[in-house]
Amino acid sequence: MRKVLLIVAALAAGGLAGAQTAPSPSSPAKKELIARVLAIQQPGIEAMARGLAEEPAKVLMQQAAQALRNLPPERREAVARDIEADLRKYVEDVGPIVRDKAVKLTPTTVGALLEERFSEDELKQILALLESPVNKKFQALAPELQRSLGEKLVAETRPEVEPKVRALEKSINGRLAGPAGAASAAPKAAPTAPKKQ
């Protein structure tokens, strides 16, 4: 995904620099350079597609988690397991469809923008950047960078965020309980601050 962001930034920069350097017309060499850029970007594109495919399942899981609270305790665990199995099956079924379609659409979307906005020389520069050892080293470090920031962010925002999460949960529970049950709608166990990535 970080590589995709790098290309998006390059596209934006190319759009701004378009007045300075007009892209060359399409040629077999240019098409080959674009194919190489897209091949490097494919893992990021697949990750984006996976995220898009999983998003509805995440939303439904959140909704189900709230609805599970209304079930009798003896049914909750079994229903939760069944819902999780349904969501897993959905992701397994839909994930490959969205991933394959994203890969198929990439040449006509991202590839078309690259062809329109960049000259062969600029594409060579992009490839030099993407294939450079320094970029590869940076990309390998990215998960550690995110983890480091995430841990520190959670630790430093917890005192401010946890009370707000509890207040939000209390407000939502009160609204769900209606006017008569608002006083008894206090949450049983408030979630903690955002988890680290």
Buried (B, 14 or more C-beta within 10 A) or exposed (E): BBBBEBBEEBBEEBEEEEEEEEBBEEEEEBBEBBEBBBEBBBBBBBBBBBEBBBEEBEEBBEEBEEEBEEEEEEEEEEBBEEBEEBBEEBBEEBBEEBBEEBBEEBBEEBBEBBBEBBBBEBBBEBBEEBEEEEBEEEBEEEEEEEEEEBEEBBEEEBEEBBEEBBEEBBEEBBEEBEEEEBEEBEBEEBEEBBEBE
